Amino acid sequence: MSSSSTHSQFIMVGLSGGVDSSVSALLLKQQGYQVAGLFMKNWVDLEGDGQCPIEEDLKDAGHIAERLEIDFYTENFAPEYWDRVFAHFLDEYKAGRTPNPDVLCNKEIKFDLFLHRAMELGADKIATGHYARLEEQDGLQVLKKAVDLNKDQTYFLHALNQYQLSRSVFPLGEMHKPEVRDIATQYHFQNSGKKDSTGICFIGEKNFGEFLSQYLPAQPGLMQTPDGKTVSEHMGLMYYTLGQRKGIGIGGRQDSGEDPWFVVGKRIQDNILVIAQGHDHPLLYSRELKAIDVNWISGEELQLPLRCSAKTRYRQDDQACTIVEKQGEHYIVQFDEPQRAMTPGQSAVFYLDDVCLGGGVIDFVKDIIYQ
C-alpha cells in the first residue's frame, strides 16, 4: 500500500478508529502526501465499565496505520479535555441549559491541541474525517457545506478561526458516505462496517441521566403546567430539554385521545419544569433569539442587518432569518417563520447558501419560558 511521495507536504490525520478518518488517511496517501496518524485519547472512563470503547478504537486506528504503512502516534488529552470542554459542559447543565460539547471539542482539542502537537511533530497541516469543504478566496479560508448534505458537519466547525482552517484539510468534503464505506470495504479495512459514533464518547451508550448524576447532584422539583398547576415531580432540570417528550413520565393516554406532554420551559430560579400537551404547543415556538460568543469565520464583524439562514440544531434544514443588530455581547436574530424548541446552550449557526459564516451560543429565546 506504500506510494512514493510526490508532495513535500506532511499531513497528520486524526485517526479515531472510525471509517471516515481511515479513508481520509488513505485518500491523502494516494494523492502523494506524506501522511501520519495520531489517535487522541480525550476521556478517562472512571467507571471502567467498558462503555466507552476507547481501547477498541485505538486498536482499529493502529490497524489502519499499519495497513497504510504510516507512522502512528497517540496522545492523551484527557486532562485538557476535562478543563476546557467537560467542565464547561457541567457548568451549562448546572445552569439549566443544554450545551453542545462537540463544538467546543473541535475548537479546543481537535483544532488546537491536536493541531499544535501535529506541528511539533513536523506536520504542515492536519486532516480529519469531518464532512465539510474548504476554499481559499482572496486569501481567506471559506468553510462550505459538504457535498453530502446528510453528513455535513459545518454546524460543529463554526467556532474555528482562520488560522485553524488554514492548517486543516477535509478529504471527505466532496464525497458521499456510501462511497466512503465502499472504499473502506474495497481496501479491506476491518472497520469498514463500523457504526458511526453517535454522541460524545464520554457518554457513549450509557444512560444519560445516570451519567450526569455522577457529576451533578440532582435537584428534584415540581412539574407544572404554564398556568401553575402541579402535575408531577421532575428528577432535576438538567435531565430535560426543551421540546422533550420521552422520559417525562406522564404520557397522554392514546386510548383517551389525550395529547402527549412536552417540556415547554424551565423556571430555573424556582426549579420548576414547565410542561404542556401537544407537539405544537405555542409556548414551544419563537421567532427571535439572542446569541453570545459569536465567532465569524472570516475573522471580521459582518455588516448588519444581514439576511441569511441559520440552523439552531444539527441536521435542521436552513431557516431564513435576519441577524438584526448587535446589542452589547448579544446578536439579535429574527426568523421569518416561528422556530420550534430553540434551546439556550445550543448553537445557532449562520449560512449564506452553502457557506458557513460562523455562529454562537443561544443565550435567550424570546417568548420561551427559560429563566
N, C-alpha and C positions, 0 to 999 in steps of 0.2 A: 504493500500500500504506500510505500515511500515514493515521493515525487521530487524531482530536482527543483530546488527553489529558484524561481525566476524573479521573485520580488525581494528587495532588500528589507522590506518592512516586516517587523516581527509583531505578531498579534497574539495576545494572551486571551484565551477563551475561558469564560467562567463555566466550567463543566459541572453541571449539577447532578449528573447521573440520568437525566431525562433525555428524551429523544430529540428535543429541539436544540439543545446546546450541543449534543453529539453530532447532529447533521451540520450545524453551523461550523464546527471544527473541520469536518470532512470537506465541506464546500470551500472553505478558506485554503485548506491544504491543496485541493485540486486547482485552485486559482494561482497556486505557486507561492503563497505567503509562507514565511517561517512561522510555524504555529506551535504553541504550547498550551497546556490546560492547567487550570487551577480550580481546586474544589474548596468552597468556603463552608466552614462549619460555623453556623450563626447561632446555634441554640444548644444548650446543655439540657438534656431531659433529666430533670432532677429525680423524677419518679423511677426512671429506668424501666418503664413498663413496655418498652419496645414499640410504642405507638408512633414515635417519630422515626421513620425508617432511615436514619442518617447513615448507619453502617452499610445498609444495602445500597443507598445512593452513592456512597463513597466507593464501594466495590464496583458498581456499574460505571462510574466515571473513570476509575482506574483501568477497567477493561477496555473502554473506548480509547483511552490514551495509548494503551499497549497496542490495540488493533490498528491505530493510525500511526504508530511509531513516533509519538511526540513526547516531549518531556512533560512530566506531571508533578504539580505542586499541591500541597494542602496548606490551608491557613485557618487558624482558629480565631474568628472574630466575635466569639460569643460574649466576652466581657463588654466590648464596644456596642454590640447589638443590644445588650441589656440596657446600657446607659443611654444610647442615642435613639433607640426605637421602642423597646419594650416598656421602659419607664414612662415614656410619653403615652403609650397605649393604655397603661393602667391609669395614669392621671386623667385621661379623657373619659374612660369608663367611670371613674370615681366621680367625675363632674356631670355624669348623666348623659354624655354624648356617645356617639358611635364612631370610633376612629377607623382610619384606613391605613394599617401599618405597612402595606405593600409600597405605598407611595414614599413613605419615609425610609423604608429599607433600600429602595433604589437610590434615593438621594444621598443617604448617609453611609450605606455599606457597599452596595454593588458598584456605584459610580463615584465613590470617594475612597474608601479604604482599599477595596479591590483594585481600583484604578491606580492608586498610589503604590500599592505593593507590586503591581504589574510593571510599573515604570522602574521601580527599584530593581526588578529582575531583568531590565533591559528592553521591555516591550515598547513599541511605538504607540500601539493602540490596544484597546480591549474589545472583545466581542461577546455578546450574549445571545441567547435563543429567543429574545423578545421579537414579537411580530410588530415591526414599525419600519419606517423608511427615513433616511436622512438625505437631504440635498443641500449642496452649498450654493447660496445665491448672494451675489455681491459681498462675498466674504463672510456671510452669516450662515450658521447651521440652521436649516429649516427641518423641523420634525413633522413628518407626514404619516397619515394613517397607512397601515399595511394594506396590501392588495386583498388579502383575506380579511374582510371586514368582520367576519365572525370571530376571528382570533386577535384582531387589532388590540395592541396593549399601550397605545399612546396615553390612554387615561392614567396609567400608572407611572408614566415617564414625564408627566407635565412639570414636575418640580426640578428638572435638570437644567443646568446652565450651559452657556456657550462653550466653556472650556470642557466640561464633561462630555458634551456631544461631539466636540471636535476630536476627541480621543476615542470615540466609540464607533463600532461597526455592528450593523444588524443584518446578518446574511440572509435571514428568512423573510425580509420585508416584501419581497416580490413573489413569495411563494404561498401556496395554499397548504393547509395542514395535511390533507391526504397525500400530497406529493412528498412531503417531508417524511411521513411514515413509510411511503413506498421506497424512498431512497435508503432509509434505515434497514428495511427488510432486504432490499437488494444487496446491501453490503453486510448482511448477516449480523447486524448489531443485536446483541442479546436483549437490549432494551426497546427493540422496535415496536413491541406491543404494549409497552409500559403505559399505564394510565397517566393522564396529565395530572400534575399535582393540583389539588384544589385547596384553597385557603392557605393558611400560614403554617409553616412546618411546626411551630411550637404548639399549635393546637392539633394539627393532623386530623386523625379520625376520632379524636376524643369528644366526649360530651362537653360542649362549650361552657355550659353553666357550671359543671363540676370543675372544669379547668380554671375558670375565672375565680371561683370561690377559694381556690388555694392561695390566691394573691390578694384578694379584696374581701373584707368581711361583708357578708350580705346584710342588708338592712331592709327587712320586710316592712310593708306598709299597706295602705288601703288602695283598692282598685275602685275607682268611681266613674260614674257617667259624667258627661260635660256639665250637667246641672247639679252635680254634687251628691248624687245618690250612691251610697256604698253598695257595691255588688259582690265584692270578694276581697281577697288579700293577694298582694304580689310578693314575690320572693326577694325583691331588690330591684331597683330601677335599672341597674346595669345589665340585667338579663333580658331586657326588652328593647326593641327598636320600633320606630315609627312605621305604621302600616303592617306590623306583625300580626299574624292570625294564629299560627301554631304555638302551642306552649303556653297559652294564656290560662287554660284550664277551665274555661267556661264556653263551651261551644253552643252556637244556636242549634236547636234541635231540628234536624231536617224533617222529621215526621210532622212537626208542628208548623212547618213552613217559616220557621223563625230565621232571620238573617244571622250569620255568624258575627262574632265580636272581633274587633280590631283595635290595636293600640292607636289612639289618635293624638296622644300628647303626654307630657310629663310635667307635673308641678314639682319641680326638683326641690325647691326650698321646703315644701311640705311633705316630701317623699310620697307623693300620690301619683299613681299611674292612671291616666285617663283613657277609658275605653268606650267604644260606641259600636253600634251594629251597622253593618253594611260596608262592602268593599269600597264603595264610592262615597263614603260619608263626607259631607262638605268640609269638615274640620281637617281632613287629610290633604286638602288642596290649597295651593298658594301660587301666586304669580310672581312673588318677589323674594329675593334672598339677599343677605349681606355676606360677602366673602372676605376673609382675612388671610394674611400670609400669602398673598398672591404673587406667583412667580411668572414673569413674562419671559418666554424662551429667548426672544430676541435680545434680552438684556436691557431693553428700553421701555419706558412707560408708553402705553398706546394712547392715541388721541381719542378722547371720549367726547360725546357718546359714540359707542361703536355697535353697529349691527353685526351680530354673529350668531353662532349657535352654541349650545352647551349640553354637556352630559352631567347629571347630578348623581349618577351611579354607573358602574361598569356595565357594558352591553346595552345601555339605553340608546334608543335612536336619538340622533341630534335634535335638540329642541330650539326653535327660533327664539332669540332673545335680544335685548339691548343692554349692554353694560353702560348704565346711565351716567354715573359720576363716581368720584372718589370722595368719601367723607371721612377725614382722618385716616384711620387704618383700614376702613371698610370700602369695598367696591359694591355699589348697588346694582343688582342685576334684575331686570324685569323681563318676564317671559310673555310671549304672545298668547300662549294657552296656559290654563292652570296646570300645575305640575303636582303629581301625587307623591306624598311622603318624602319630600326633600328633608334630609335629616342632618341636624347640626353634628359636626365632626367628620362628615363625609366630604369628598372632594367635588367641587364644581370645576369642570374643565372646559375650556373655550376653544372653539374651532372656527376657521374660515374655510369652508369646503373641506378639503382633506388635510389642511394644515392645522396642527395643534399650536395654538397661540400661547398656552400656559394654563394656569389655574390656581385655585386656592382652596381654603377650608371653609365650608359653610358654617358660619358663626350664628346666624339668626335667620329665621324664616318668618316672614310676615303672616299673620293670621293663624300660625301654628302655636298650640299651647306648649311652650318649652321654656319655662323659667324657674 
